[in-house]
Amino acid sequence: MNHFQMLSTCLGMFLFITCNQAQSTQSVSDKVIVTPQGDTIQKVIKSEAEWKLELTDFEYFVLREAGTERAFTGAFWNKKEKGTYVCRACGFPLFSSDTKFKSGTGWPSFYQPVNKYCIADKKDNKYGWDRTEVRCARCGGHLGHVFPDGPKPTGLRYCINSASLKFVEKE
């Protein structure tokens, strides 16, 4: 084998290995959340059949089909106790009662999540509206929407369905 053939073979093997590593890194990021501290949190990945077994019909409608509960009907729109609101589907901490405020909309409203990596944003243009859907970053469950009309310090209003949340009271 001459030097040109050997060099070509080595280069081909190198490209094959690096391409495979890039693909494997990409699939890992789909399965974990990496915190700013470098910790990893496993994402919850289930089939729709598994979600249907774990959630009530209405919870499934809201969390998995991006449904919405009617205003002033959810369990948490007027809740004032101190604690943490977690994802009903996977238990991931999402919002603190310290950032909850009375928006007058009939849904629990918060001006910020507990951290920057617990919420995933997604453009939502359904019904001709230009808005941003918010989902649980760990399981992909639909939570509600975020709007730019909230109070200081963020100016944001996370308008969240009670059906997508559980409340963990502060001890």
PyMOL CGO cylinders between C-alpha atoms (Angstrom):
from pymol import cmd
from pymol.cgo import CYLINDER

trace = [
    CYLINDER, 0.00, 0.00, 0.00, 1.49, 3.34, -0.94, 0.3, 1, 1, 1, 1, 1, 1,
    CYLINDER, 1.49, 3.34, -0.94, 1.50, 6.44, 1.25, 0.3, 1, 1, 1, 1, 1, 1,
    CYLINDER, 1.50, 6.44, 1.25, -1.43, 8.04, -0.60, 0.3, 1, 1, 1, 1, 1, 1,
    CYLINDER, -1.43, 8.04, -0.60, -3.68, 5.00, -0.08, 0.3, 1, 1, 1, 1, 1, 1,
    CYLINDER, -3.68, 5.00, -0.08, -2.69, 4.75, 3.59, 0.3, 1, 1, 1, 1, 1, 1,
    CYLINDER, -2.69, 4.75, 3.59, -3.35, 8.47, 4.14, 0.3, 1, 1, 1, 1, 1, 1,
    CYLINDER, -3.35, 8.47, 4.14, -6.74, 8.19, 2.38, 0.3, 1, 1, 1, 1, 1, 1,
    CYLINDER, -6.74, 8.19, 2.38, -7.70, 5.17, 4.49, 0.3, 1, 1, 1, 1, 1, 1,
    CYLINDER, -7.70, 5.17, 4.49, -6.70, 6.92, 7.75, 0.3, 1, 1, 1, 1, 1, 1,
    CYLINDER, -6.70, 6.92, 7.75, -8.56, 10.09, 6.77, 0.3, 1, 1, 1, 1, 1, 1,
    CYLINDER, -8.56, 10.09, 6.77, -11.68, 8.05, 5.91, 0.3, 1, 1, 1, 1, 1, 1,
    CYLINDER, -11.68, 8.05, 5.91, -11.56, 6.23, 9.26, 0.3, 1, 1, 1, 1, 1, 1,
    CYLINDER, -11.56, 6.23, 9.26, -11.09, 9.52, 11.11, 0.3, 1, 1, 1, 1, 1, 1,
    CYLINDER, -11.09, 9.52, 11.11, -14.12, 11.10, 9.39, 0.3, 1, 1, 1, 1, 1, 1,
    CYLINDER, -14.12, 11.10, 9.39, -16.23, 8.00, 10.06, 0.3, 1, 1, 1, 1, 1, 1,
    CYLINDER, -16.23, 8.00, 10.06, -15.36, 8.02, 13.77, 0.3, 1, 1, 1, 1, 1, 1,
    CYLINDER, -15.36, 8.02, 13.77, -15.92, 11.78, 14.25, 0.3, 1, 1, 1, 1, 1, 1,
    CYLINDER, -15.92, 11.78, 14.25, -19.27, 11.68, 12.43, 0.3, 1, 1, 1, 1, 1, 1,
    CYLINDER, -19.27, 11.68, 12.43, -20.44, 8.80, 14.62, 0.3, 1, 1, 1, 1, 1, 1,
    CYLINDER, -20.44, 8.80, 14.62, -19.33, 10.64, 17.77, 0.3, 1, 1, 1, 1, 1, 1,
    CYLINDER, -19.33, 10.64, 17.77, -21.24, 13.75, 16.73, 0.3, 1, 1, 1, 1, 1, 1,
    CYLINDER, -21.24, 13.75, 16.73, -24.38, 11.69, 16.15, 0.3, 1, 1, 1, 1, 1, 1,
    CYLINDER, -24.38, 11.69, 16.15, -24.06, 10.00, 19.53, 0.3, 1, 1, 1, 1, 1, 1,
    CYLINDER, -24.06, 10.00, 19.53, -23.56, 13.36, 21.29, 0.3, 1, 1, 1, 1, 1, 1,
    CYLINDER, -23.56, 13.36, 21.29, -26.70, 14.69, 19.65, 0.3, 1, 1, 1, 1, 1, 1,
    CYLINDER, -26.70, 14.69, 19.65, -28.80, 11.75, 20.77, 0.3, 1, 1, 1, 1, 1, 1,
    CYLINDER, -28.80, 11.75, 20.77, -27.47, 12.09, 24.34, 0.3, 1, 1, 1, 1, 1, 1,
    CYLINDER, -27.47, 12.09, 24.34, -28.62, 15.74, 24.47, 0.3, 1, 1, 1, 1, 1, 1,
    CYLINDER, -28.62, 15.74, 24.47, -32.12, 14.56, 23.53, 0.3, 1, 1, 1, 1, 1, 1,
    CYLINDER, -32.12, 14.56, 23.53, -32.09, 12.32, 26.62, 0.3, 1, 1, 1, 1, 1, 1,
    CYLINDER, -32.09, 12.32, 26.62, -30.60, 14.61, 29.29, 0.3, 1, 1, 1, 1, 1, 1,
    CYLINDER, -30.60, 14.61, 29.29, -30.73, 18.17, 30.53, 0.3, 1, 1, 1, 1, 1, 1,
    CYLINDER, -30.73, 18.17, 30.53, -27.36, 19.69, 31.39, 0.3, 1, 1, 1, 1, 1, 1,
    CYLINDER, -27.36, 19.69, 31.39, -27.52, 22.27, 34.16, 0.3, 1, 1, 1, 1, 1, 1,
    CYLINDER, -27.52, 22.27, 34.16, -25.24, 25.34, 34.22, 0.3, 1, 1, 1, 1, 1, 1,
    CYLINDER, -25.24, 25.34, 34.22, -23.23, 23.51, 36.93, 0.3, 1, 1, 1, 1, 1, 1,
    CYLINDER, -23.23, 23.51, 36.93, -22.63, 20.63, 34.51, 0.3, 1, 1, 1, 1, 1, 1,
    CYLINDER, -22.63, 20.63, 34.51, -24.96, 18.18, 36.24, 0.3, 1, 1, 1, 1, 1, 1,
    CYLINDER, -24.96, 18.18, 36.24, -27.16, 16.00, 34.07, 0.3, 1, 1, 1, 1, 1, 1,
    CYLINDER, -27.16, 16.00, 34.07, -30.84, 15.26, 34.59, 0.3, 1, 1, 1, 1, 1, 1,
    CYLINDER, -30.84, 15.26, 34.59, -32.40, 12.36, 32.71, 0.3, 1, 1, 1, 1, 1, 1,
    CYLINDER, -32.40, 12.36, 32.71, -35.36, 13.32, 30.55, 0.3, 1, 1, 1, 1, 1, 1,
    CYLINDER, -35.36, 13.32, 30.55, -38.56, 11.29, 30.94, 0.3, 1, 1, 1, 1, 1, 1,
    CYLINDER, -38.56, 11.29, 30.94, -39.38, 9.55, 27.67, 0.3, 1, 1, 1, 1, 1, 1,
    CYLINDER, -39.38, 9.55, 27.67, -42.58, 7.49, 27.52, 0.3, 1, 1, 1, 1, 1, 1,
    CYLINDER, -42.58, 7.49, 27.52, -44.96, 6.30, 24.86, 0.3, 1, 1, 1, 1, 1, 1,
    CYLINDER, -44.96, 6.30, 24.86, -48.37, 7.92, 24.57, 0.3, 1, 1, 1, 1, 1, 1,
    CYLINDER, -48.37, 7.92, 24.57, -49.88, 4.65, 25.81, 0.3, 1, 1, 1, 1, 1, 1,
    CYLINDER, -49.88, 4.65, 25.81, -47.74, 4.89, 28.98, 0.3, 1, 1, 1, 1, 1, 1,
    CYLINDER, -47.74, 4.89, 28.98, -48.81, 8.51, 29.54, 0.3, 1, 1, 1, 1, 1, 1,
    CYLINDER, -48.81, 8.51, 29.54, -52.48, 7.52, 29.13, 0.3, 1, 1, 1, 1, 1, 1,
    CYLINDER, -52.48, 7.52, 29.13, -52.08, 4.93, 31.89, 0.3, 1, 1, 1, 1, 1, 1,
    CYLINDER, -52.08, 4.93, 31.89, -50.53, 7.46, 34.30, 0.3, 1, 1, 1, 1, 1, 1,
    CYLINDER, -50.53, 7.46, 34.30, -52.62, 10.58, 33.69, 0.3, 1, 1, 1, 1, 1, 1,
    CYLINDER, -52.62, 10.58, 33.69, -56.35, 11.24, 33.95, 0.3, 1, 1, 1, 1, 1, 1,
    CYLINDER, -56.35, 11.24, 33.95, -58.12, 11.93, 30.67, 0.3, 1, 1, 1, 1, 1, 1,
    CYLINDER, -58.12, 11.93, 30.67, -58.09, 15.68, 31.35, 0.3, 1, 1, 1, 1, 1, 1,
    CYLINDER, -58.09, 15.68, 31.35, -54.43, 15.74, 32.45, 0.3, 1, 1, 1, 1, 1, 1,
    CYLINDER, -54.43, 15.74, 32.45, -53.54, 13.85, 29.27, 0.3, 1, 1, 1, 1, 1, 1,
    CYLINDER, -53.54, 13.85, 29.27, -55.53, 16.37, 27.20, 0.3, 1, 1, 1, 1, 1, 1,
    CYLINDER, -55.53, 16.37, 27.20, -53.64, 19.31, 28.75, 0.3, 1, 1, 1, 1, 1, 1,
    CYLINDER, -53.64, 19.31, 28.75, -50.14, 17.83, 29.12, 0.3, 1, 1, 1, 1, 1, 1,
    CYLINDER, -50.14, 17.83, 29.12, -49.86, 15.66, 26.00, 0.3, 1, 1, 1, 1, 1, 1,
    CYLINDER, -49.86, 15.66, 26.00, -52.32, 17.29, 23.56, 0.3, 1, 1, 1, 1, 1, 1,
    CYLINDER, -52.32, 17.29, 23.56, -51.63, 20.95, 24.51, 0.3, 1, 1, 1, 1, 1, 1,
    CYLINDER, -51.63, 20.95, 24.51, -55.15, 21.47, 25.80, 0.3, 1, 1, 1, 1, 1, 1,
    CYLINDER, -55.15, 21.47, 25.80, -56.27, 24.32, 28.05, 0.3, 1, 1, 1, 1, 1, 1,
    CYLINDER, -56.27, 24.32, 28.05, -58.48, 24.35, 31.10, 0.3, 1, 1, 1, 1, 1, 1,
    CYLINDER, -58.48, 24.35, 31.10, -61.17, 27.03, 31.35, 0.3, 1, 1, 1, 1, 1, 1,
    CYLINDER, -61.17, 27.03, 31.35, -60.24, 30.17, 33.27, 0.3, 1, 1, 1, 1, 1, 1,
    CYLINDER, -60.24, 30.17, 33.27, -60.98, 30.19, 37.01, 0.3, 1, 1, 1, 1, 1, 1,
    CYLINDER, -60.98, 30.19, 37.01, -61.61, 26.41, 37.10, 0.3, 1, 1, 1, 1, 1, 1,
    CYLINDER, -61.61, 26.41, 37.10, -58.14, 25.06, 37.99, 0.3, 1, 1, 1, 1, 1, 1,
    CYLINDER, -58.14, 25.06, 37.99, -57.01, 24.15, 41.49, 0.3, 1, 1, 1, 1, 1, 1,
    CYLINDER, -57.01, 24.15, 41.49, -54.15, 26.68, 41.71, 0.3, 1, 1, 1, 1, 1, 1,
    CYLINDER, -54.15, 26.68, 41.71, -55.28, 29.95, 40.09, 0.3, 1, 1, 1, 1, 1, 1,
    CYLINDER, -55.28, 29.95, 40.09, -56.02, 31.46, 43.53, 0.3, 1, 1, 1, 1, 1, 1,
    CYLINDER, -56.02, 31.46, 43.53, -53.68, 29.39, 45.73, 0.3, 1, 1, 1, 1, 1, 1,
    CYLINDER, -53.68, 29.39, 45.73, -51.65, 31.48, 48.18, 0.3, 1, 1, 1, 1, 1, 1,
    CYLINDER, -51.65, 31.48, 48.18, -49.71, 28.88, 50.22, 0.3, 1, 1, 1, 1, 1, 1,
    CYLINDER, -49.71, 28.88, 50.22, -45.91, 28.79, 50.02, 0.3, 1, 1, 1, 1, 1, 1,
    CYLINDER, -45.91, 28.79, 50.02, -44.23, 25.99, 48.13, 0.3, 1, 1, 1, 1, 1, 1,
    CYLINDER, -44.23, 25.99, 48.13, -43.09, 24.71, 44.76, 0.3, 1, 1, 1, 1, 1, 1,
    CYLINDER, -43.09, 24.71, 44.76, -45.16, 23.87, 41.71, 0.3, 1, 1, 1, 1, 1, 1,
    CYLINDER, -45.16, 23.87, 41.71, -43.84, 20.76, 39.96, 0.3, 1, 1, 1, 1, 1, 1,
    CYLINDER, -43.84, 20.76, 39.96, -44.78, 19.07, 36.69, 0.3, 1, 1, 1, 1, 1, 1,
    CYLINDER, -44.78, 19.07, 36.69, -47.77, 16.78, 37.24, 0.3, 1, 1, 1, 1, 1, 1,
    CYLINDER, -47.77, 16.78, 37.24, -46.39, 14.26, 34.73, 0.3, 1, 1, 1, 1, 1, 1,
    CYLINDER, -46.39, 14.26, 34.73, -42.79, 13.91, 35.95, 0.3, 1, 1, 1, 1, 1, 1,
    CYLINDER, -42.79, 13.91, 35.95, -42.38, 15.86, 39.21, 0.3, 1, 1, 1, 1, 1, 1,
    CYLINDER, -42.38, 15.86, 39.21, -39.76, 18.27, 37.83, 0.3, 1, 1, 1, 1, 1, 1,
    CYLINDER, -39.76, 18.27, 37.83, -39.70, 21.56, 39.85, 0.3, 1, 1, 1, 1, 1, 1,
    CYLINDER, -39.70, 21.56, 39.85, -41.01, 24.39, 37.67, 0.3, 1, 1, 1, 1, 1, 1,
    CYLINDER, -41.01, 24.39, 37.67, -42.20, 27.44, 39.64, 0.3, 1, 1, 1, 1, 1, 1,
    CYLINDER, -42.20, 27.44, 39.64, -41.92, 28.83, 43.16, 0.3, 1, 1, 1, 1, 1, 1,
    CYLINDER, -41.92, 28.83, 43.16, -44.88, 30.37, 44.94, 0.3, 1, 1, 1, 1, 1, 1,
    CYLINDER, -44.88, 30.37, 44.94, -42.53, 33.33, 45.57, 0.3, 1, 1, 1, 1, 1, 1,
    CYLINDER, -42.53, 33.33, 45.57, -42.84, 34.25, 41.86, 0.3, 1, 1, 1, 1, 1, 1,
    CYLINDER, -42.84, 34.25, 41.86, -46.61, 33.69, 41.62, 0.3, 1, 1, 1, 1, 1, 1,
    CYLINDER, -46.61, 33.69, 41.62, -48.77, 36.78, 41.17, 0.3, 1, 1, 1, 1, 1, 1,
    CYLINDER, -48.77, 36.78, 41.17, -52.42, 37.70, 40.71, 0.3, 1, 1, 1, 1, 1, 1,
    CYLINDER, -52.42, 37.70, 40.71, -52.85, 38.32, 36.98, 0.3, 1, 1, 1, 1, 1, 1,
    CYLINDER, -52.85, 38.32, 36.98, -56.64, 38.37, 36.87, 0.3, 1, 1, 1, 1, 1, 1,
    CYLINDER, -56.64, 38.37, 36.87, -56.60, 35.83, 34.01, 0.3, 1, 1, 1, 1, 1, 1,
    CYLINDER, -56.60, 35.83, 34.01, -57.97, 32.84, 35.94, 0.3, 1, 1, 1, 1, 1, 1,
    CYLINDER, -57.97, 32.84, 35.94, -54.82, 30.73, 35.54, 0.3, 1, 1, 1, 1, 1, 1,
    CYLINDER, -54.82, 30.73, 35.54, -51.84, 30.46, 37.89, 0.3, 1, 1, 1, 1, 1, 1,
    CYLINDER, -51.84, 30.46, 37.89, -49.35, 33.10, 36.75, 0.3, 1, 1, 1, 1, 1, 1,
    CYLINDER, -49.35, 33.10, 36.75, -45.64, 33.37, 37.54, 0.3, 1, 1, 1, 1, 1, 1,
    CYLINDER, -45.64, 33.37, 37.54, -43.03, 35.91, 36.47, 0.3, 1, 1, 1, 1, 1, 1,
    CYLINDER, -43.03, 35.91, 36.47, -40.21, 33.35, 36.22, 0.3, 1, 1, 1, 1, 1, 1,
    CYLINDER, -40.21, 33.35, 36.22, -39.50, 29.62, 36.48, 0.3, 1, 1, 1, 1, 1, 1,
    CYLINDER, -39.50, 29.62, 36.48, -37.32, 28.17, 39.26, 0.3, 1, 1, 1, 1, 1, 1,
    CYLINDER, -37.32, 28.17, 39.26, -34.35, 28.01, 36.87, 0.3, 1, 1, 1, 1, 1, 1,
    CYLINDER, -34.35, 28.01, 36.87, -33.46, 28.55, 33.21, 0.3, 1, 1, 1, 1, 1, 1,
    CYLINDER, -33.46, 28.55, 33.21, -33.36, 24.87, 32.24, 0.3, 1, 1, 1, 1, 1, 1,
    CYLINDER, -33.36, 24.87, 32.24, -36.70, 23.58, 33.57, 0.3, 1, 1, 1, 1, 1, 1,
    CYLINDER, -36.70, 23.58, 33.57, -38.84, 25.16, 30.85, 0.3, 1, 1, 1, 1, 1, 1,
    CYLINDER, -38.84, 25.16, 30.85, -38.68, 24.66, 27.08, 0.3, 1, 1, 1, 1, 1, 1,
    CYLINDER, -38.68, 24.66, 27.08, -40.15, 27.33, 24.81, 0.3, 1, 1, 1, 1, 1, 1,
    CYLINDER, -40.15, 27.33, 24.81, -41.88, 26.58, 21.52, 0.3, 1, 1, 1, 1, 1, 1,
    CYLINDER, -41.88, 26.58, 21.52, -43.46, 28.93, 18.97, 0.3, 1, 1, 1, 1, 1, 1,
    CYLINDER, -43.46, 28.93, 18.97, -47.24, 28.54, 18.85, 0.3, 1, 1, 1, 1, 1, 1,
    CYLINDER, -47.24, 28.54, 18.85, -49.14, 30.04, 15.91, 0.3, 1, 1, 1, 1, 1, 1,
    CYLINDER, -49.14, 30.04, 15.91, -52.38, 28.11, 16.40, 0.3, 1, 1, 1, 1, 1, 1,
    CYLINDER, -52.38, 28.11, 16.40, -55.58, 30.07, 15.94, 0.3, 1, 1, 1, 1, 1, 1,
    CYLINDER, -55.58, 30.07, 15.94, -53.67, 32.88, 14.19, 0.3, 1, 1, 1, 1, 1, 1,
    CYLINDER, -53.67, 32.88, 14.19, -51.97, 34.03, 17.39, 0.3, 1, 1, 1, 1, 1, 1,
    CYLINDER, -51.97, 34.03, 17.39, -48.25, 34.60, 17.64, 0.3, 1, 1, 1, 1, 1, 1,
    CYLINDER, -48.25, 34.60, 17.64, -47.37, 33.32, 21.10, 0.3, 1, 1, 1, 1, 1, 1,
    CYLINDER, -47.37, 33.32, 21.10, -44.87, 31.14, 22.94, 0.3, 1, 1, 1, 1, 1, 1,
    CYLINDER, -44.87, 31.14, 22.94, -45.87, 27.79, 24.37, 0.3, 1, 1, 1, 1, 1, 1,
    CYLINDER, -45.87, 27.79, 24.37, -44.01, 26.56, 27.47, 0.3, 1, 1, 1, 1, 1, 1,
    CYLINDER, -44.01, 26.56, 27.47, -43.34, 22.88, 28.12, 0.3, 1, 1, 1, 1, 1, 1,
    CYLINDER, -43.34, 22.88, 28.12, -41.65, 20.93, 30.88, 0.3, 1, 1, 1, 1, 1, 1,
    CYLINDER, -41.65, 20.93, 30.88, -38.06, 20.49, 29.72, 0.3, 1, 1, 1, 1, 1, 1,
    CYLINDER, -38.06, 20.49, 29.72, -37.85, 17.06, 31.36, 0.3, 1, 1, 1, 1, 1, 1,
    CYLINDER, -37.85, 17.06, 31.36, -40.93, 15.30, 29.92, 0.3, 1, 1, 1, 1, 1, 1,
    CYLINDER, -40.93, 15.30, 29.92, -42.18, 17.66, 27.23, 0.3, 1, 1, 1, 1, 1, 1,
    CYLINDER, -42.18, 17.66, 27.23, -45.55, 18.15, 28.91, 0.3, 1, 1, 1, 1, 1, 1,
    CYLINDER, -45.55, 18.15, 28.91, -47.54, 21.22, 27.82, 0.3, 1, 1, 1, 1, 1, 1,
    CYLINDER, -47.54, 21.22, 27.82, -47.78, 23.73, 30.66, 0.3, 1, 1, 1, 1, 1, 1,
    CYLINDER, -47.78, 23.73, 30.66, -49.27, 26.85, 29.10, 0.3, 1, 1, 1, 1, 1, 1,
    CYLINDER, -49.27, 26.85, 29.10, -47.87, 30.00, 27.48, 0.3, 1, 1, 1, 1, 1, 1,
    CYLINDER, -47.87, 30.00, 27.48, -45.59, 32.90, 28.34, 0.3, 1, 1, 1, 1, 1, 1,
    CYLINDER, -45.59, 32.90, 28.34, -46.50, 36.49, 27.51, 0.3, 1, 1, 1, 1, 1, 1,
    CYLINDER, -46.50, 36.49, 27.51, -44.48, 39.74, 27.69, 0.3, 1, 1, 1, 1, 1, 1,
    CYLINDER, -44.48, 39.74, 27.69, -46.98, 41.55, 29.96, 0.3, 1, 1, 1, 1, 1, 1,
    CYLINDER, -46.98, 41.55, 29.96, -45.91, 40.42, 33.41, 0.3, 1, 1, 1, 1, 1, 1,
    CYLINDER, -45.91, 40.42, 33.41, -44.58, 42.34, 36.42, 0.3, 1, 1, 1, 1, 1, 1,
    CYLINDER, -44.58, 42.34, 36.42, -41.01, 43.31, 37.24, 0.3, 1, 1, 1, 1, 1, 1,
    CYLINDER, -41.01, 43.31, 37.24, -38.33, 42.07, 37.45, 0.3, 1, 1, 1, 1, 1, 1,
    CYLINDER, -38.33, 42.07, 37.45, -38.81, 39.97, 34.27, 0.3, 1, 1, 1, 1, 1, 1,
    CYLINDER, -38.81, 39.97, 34.27, -41.83, 41.53, 32.57, 0.3, 1, 1, 1, 1, 1, 1,
    CYLINDER, -41.83, 41.53, 32.57, -43.02, 38.01, 31.78, 0.3, 1, 1, 1, 1, 1, 1,
    CYLINDER, -43.02, 38.01, 31.78, -46.28, 36.24, 32.62, 0.3, 1, 1, 1, 1, 1, 1,
    CYLINDER, -46.28, 36.24, 32.62, -46.11, 32.45, 32.59, 0.3, 1, 1, 1, 1, 1, 1,
    CYLINDER, -46.11, 32.45, 32.59, -49.80, 31.56, 32.27, 0.3, 1, 1, 1, 1, 1, 1,
    CYLINDER, -49.80, 31.56, 32.27, -49.95, 27.90, 33.37, 0.3, 1, 1, 1, 1, 1, 1,
    CYLINDER, -49.95, 27.90, 33.37, -52.71, 25.28, 33.46, 0.3, 1, 1, 1, 1, 1, 1,
    CYLINDER, -52.71, 25.28, 33.46, -53.36, 23.96, 36.99, 0.3, 1, 1, 1, 1, 1, 1,
    CYLINDER, -53.36, 23.96, 36.99, -53.91, 20.51, 35.46, 0.3, 1, 1, 1, 1, 1, 1,
    CYLINDER, -53.91, 20.51, 35.46, -50.24, 20.43, 34.44, 0.3, 1, 1, 1, 1, 1, 1,
    CYLINDER, -50.24, 20.43, 34.44, -49.02, 21.12, 37.98, 0.3, 1, 1, 1, 1, 1, 1,
    CYLINDER, -49.02, 21.12, 37.98, -48.75, 19.55, 41.43, 0.3, 1, 1, 1, 1, 1, 1,
    CYLINDER, -48.75, 19.55, 41.43, -48.12, 21.68, 44.49, 0.3, 1, 1, 1, 1, 1, 1,
    CYLINDER, -48.12, 21.68, 44.49, -45.47, 20.73, 47.06, 0.3, 1, 1, 1, 1, 1, 1,
    CYLINDER, -45.47, 20.73, 47.06, -46.03, 22.72, 50.24, 0.3, 1, 1, 1, 1, 1, 1,
    CYLINDER, -46.03, 22.72, 50.24, -43.02, 24.35, 51.88, 0.3, 1, 1, 1, 1, 1, 1,
    CYLINDER, -43.02, 24.35, 51.88, -42.15, 22.67, 55.18, 0.3, 1, 1, 1, 1, 1, 1,
]
cmd.load_cgo(trace, "trace")
